[in-house]
Amino acid sequence: MPGTEVTVHVNRGTATPLEATSESLETSDSFALLLEGHETPAHVHCRLAGDLEQVATLGETNYYVEPDSVTAVPVTVTTDSLDRPVAGDLEVVTGYGSESVSIAVTAVPGTPNVDVDESLAEPARSEPDPTMLERLVGPVATAGGFDPGTLVVLALGLVAIGIATVTTATIGGPIATVGLGVVAGGVLVALVLLLR
């Protein structure tokens, strides 16, 4: 049920069978008309008048109000397309039209809906601290446009080729030379795959 309410007392034993607790209402949202029954039951008719009919609707128009009970009449107000206030009356009638009370209602433009990106609700993730190797290789990688992982593979490949070269020079022979070629070829293939 809407949060805003306006009450009309029905047959409270006064000179007038209908008595509103408020003469006017300004709203940007739907509200409820509360028909509060008192001494005798009554048939009550509700209607909208004026420009208010353009932006508001009633759930029903005819109500039977029991004594010592409250009948809620939902009034749906749509202000999404409004750029200026719209005024009119909410009329409550009883006694086959012989008794009535009017409540001046002004529908004002509501606050516009703002779409919020759901990613704003997620906490910001901080990047983890760089490792020592990333600190050393990072500036070189940024300058050359390479990923730090590629530079690490390149460095390890150069170390492997250096070891294979020293081993070939120390041992000598065709088998050591083939071993050097295999290591160099493996490093070359790894680099080609990384740089693709």
C-alpha positions as CSV (number, residue, x, y, z in Angstrom):
1,M,0.0,0.0,0.0
2,P,1.3,3.5,-0.7
3,G,2.9,5.5,2.1
4,T,0.9,8.7,1.8
5,E,-2.7,8.6,3.1
6,V,-5.7,11.0,3.4
7,T,-8.7,10.1,5.5
8,V,-12.4,10.9,5.1
9,H,-14.7,10.2,8.0
10,V,-18.1,8.8,7.0
11,N,-21.2,9.3,9.2
12,R,-19.3,10.5,12.3
13,G,-22.4,12.0,13.8
14,T,-21.7,15.5,12.8
15,A,-23.8,17.9,10.7
16,T,-22.0,16.7,7.5
17,P,-21.8,12.9,6.8
18,L,-18.4,13.3,5.1
19,E,-15.5,15.0,6.7
20,A,-11.9,15.1,5.2
21,T,-8.9,15.4,7.5
22,S,-7.1,17.3,4.8
23,E,-8.3,19.8,2.2
24,S,-5.3,19.3,-0.1
25,L,-2.5,16.9,-1.0
26,E,0.6,17.3,-3.1
27,T,2.3,14.1,-4.2
28,S,4.6,12.6,-6.7
29,D,3.6,9.0,-6.0
30,S,0.5,6.8,-5.4
31,F,-1.4,7.2,-2.2
32,A,-4.4,5.8,-0.3
33,L,-7.8,7.3,0.5
34,L,-9.0,5.9,3.8
35,L,-12.8,5.8,4.3
36,E,-13.3,5.6,8.0
37,G,-16.8,4.4,8.9
38,H,-18.5,5.5,12.1
39,E,-22.1,5.2,13.3
40,T,-24.0,3.9,10.3
41,P,-23.0,2.2,7.1
42,A,-22.9,4.1,3.9
43,H,-22.5,3.6,0.1
44,V,-19.6,5.9,-1.0
45,H,-18.7,6.9,-4.5
46,C,-15.2,8.2,-5.4
47,R,-14.1,10.0,-8.5
48,L,-11.3,12.1,-10.0
49,A,-11.9,15.5,-11.5
50,G,-9.9,18.0,-13.5
51,D,-6.5,17.3,-15.0
52,L,-5.8,14.8,-12.3
53,E,-7.6,12.2,-14.3
54,Q,-4.7,12.2,-16.8
55,V,-2.2,10.9,-14.3
56,A,-4.3,9.1,-11.6
57,T,-6.7,6.2,-11.5
58,L,-8.9,4.6,-8.8
59,G,-9.0,0.9,-8.1
60,E,-12.8,1.0,-7.9
61,T,-15.3,3.9,-7.7
62,N,-18.1,2.5,-5.4
63,Y,-17.5,1.3,-1.8
64,Y,-19.6,0.1,1.0
65,V,-18.3,1.4,4.3
66,E,-19.1,-0.5,7.4
67,P,-19.4,1.2,10.8
68,D,-16.1,1.2,12.9
69,S,-14.1,0.0,9.9
70,V,-11.6,1.5,7.5
71,T,-11.9,0.9,3.8
72,A,-8.7,1.7,1.8
73,V,-9.1,3.1,-1.7
74,P,-5.8,2.9,-3.7
75,V,-5.2,5.9,-5.9
76,T,-2.5,5.2,-8.4
77,V,-0.5,8.2,-9.6
78,T,2.0,8.1,-12.5
79,T,4.2,11.1,-12.7
80,D,7.0,9.6,-14.8
81,S,6.1,11.7,-17.9
82,L,5.3,14.9,-16.0
83,D,7.3,18.0,-16.6
84,R,5.0,20.3,-14.6
85,P,2.5,19.9,-11.8
86,V,-1.0,18.6,-12.6
87,A,-4.0,19.6,-10.4
88,G,-7.4,18.2,-9.9
89,D,-9.8,17.0,-7.2
90,L,-10.5,13.7,-5.5
91,E,-14.2,13.7,-4.8
92,V,-16.0,11.5,-2.3
93,V,-19.8,11.4,-2.6
94,T,-22.6,9.8,-0.5
95,G,-26.3,10.0,-0.1
96,Y,-26.9,9.5,-3.8
97,G,-25.0,12.7,-4.6
98,S,-26.5,14.8,-1.8
99,E,-23.3,15.0,0.3
100,S,-19.8,15.3,-1.1
101,V,-16.3,16.4,-0.1
102,S,-13.4,17.4,-2.3
103,I,-9.7,17.1,-1.7
104,A,-7.5,19.2,-4.0
105,V,-4.7,16.9,-5.3
106,T,-1.6,18.2,-7.1
107,A,0.6,15.6,-8.8
108,V,4.1,16.9,-9.1
109,P,7.0,15.5,-11.2
110,G,8.9,12.9,-9.3
111,T,12.6,12.5,-9.1
112,P,13.8,10.9,-12.3
113,N,14.9,7.3,-12.2
114,V,18.7,7.0,-12.6
115,D,20.1,3.7,-14.0
116,V,23.0,2.7,-11.8
117,D,25.6,0.3,-13.2
118,E,25.7,-2.8,-11.0
119,S,29.5,-2.8,-11.1
120,L,29.4,0.3,-8.9
121,A,28.0,-1.8,-6.0
122,E,31.0,-4.2,-6.1
123,P,34.0,-3.2,-4.0
124,A,37.0,-2.0,-6.0
125,R,39.6,-4.7,-6.4
126,S,43.1,-3.6,-5.8
127,E,45.9,-5.0,-7.9
128,P,48.2,-7.4,-6.0
129,D,51.6,-6.1,-5.2
130,P,54.1,-6.9,-8.0
131,T,56.7,-9.6,-7.4
132,M,60.4,-8.9,-7.3
133,L,60.7,-10.3,-10.9
134,E,57.9,-8.2,-12.1
135,R,59.5,-5.1,-10.6
136,L,62.7,-5.8,-12.4
137,V,61.2,-6.9,-15.7
138,G,58.3,-4.5,-15.7
139,P,60.0,-1.3,-16.9
140,V,61.8,-3.2,-19.7
141,A,58.5,-4.9,-20.8
142,T,56.7,-1.6,-20.8
143,A,59.4,0.0,-22.9
144,G,59.6,-2.8,-25.4
145,G,55.8,-3.5,-25.4
146,F,56.3,-7.1,-24.2
147,D,54.5,-9.0,-21.5
148,P,56.6,-9.6,-18.4
149,G,56.0,-13.4,-18.8
150,T,57.4,-13.3,-22.3
151,L,60.6,-11.6,-21.0
152,V,61.0,-14.2,-18.3
153,V,60.8,-17.0,-20.9
154,L,63.3,-15.1,-23.1
155,A,65.7,-14.8,-20.2
156,L,65.4,-18.4,-19.2
157,G,65.9,-19.4,-22.9
158,L,69.1,-17.4,-23.1
159,V,70.4,-19.0,-19.9
160,A,69.6,-22.5,-21.3
161,I,71.4,-21.6,-24.6
162,G,74.4,-20.3,-22.6
163,I,74.6,-23.5,-20.6
164,A,74.3,-25.6,-23.7
165,T,77.0,-23.6,-25.5
166,V,79.4,-23.9,-22.5
167,T,78.7,-27.7,-22.3
168,T,79.3,-28.1,-26.1
169,A,82.6,-26.2,-25.9
170,T,83.7,-28.2,-22.9
171,I,82.7,-31.7,-24.1
172,G,82.9,-31.1,-27.8
173,G,81.8,-33.7,-30.4
174,P,78.8,-34.0,-32.7
175,I,76.4,-35.2,-29.9
176,A,77.0,-32.0,-27.8
177,T,76.5,-29.9,-30.9
178,V,73.2,-31.6,-31.7
179,G,72.2,-31.0,-28.0
180,L,72.9,-27.3,-28.4
181,G,70.8,-27.2,-31.6
182,V,67.9,-28.9,-29.8
183,V,68.0,-26.4,-26.9
184,A,68.3,-23.4,-29.3
185,G,65.4,-24.8,-31.4
186,G,63.2,-25.3,-28.3
187,V,63.8,-21.7,-27.1
188,L,63.0,-20.4,-30.6
189,V,59.7,-22.4,-30.8
190,A,58.7,-21.1,-27.3
191,L,59.4,-17.5,-28.3
192,V,57.4,-17.9,-31.6
193,L,54.4,-19.3,-29.7
194,L,54.5,-16.5,-27.0
195,L,54.8,-13.7,-29.5
196,R,51.8,-14.8,-31.7
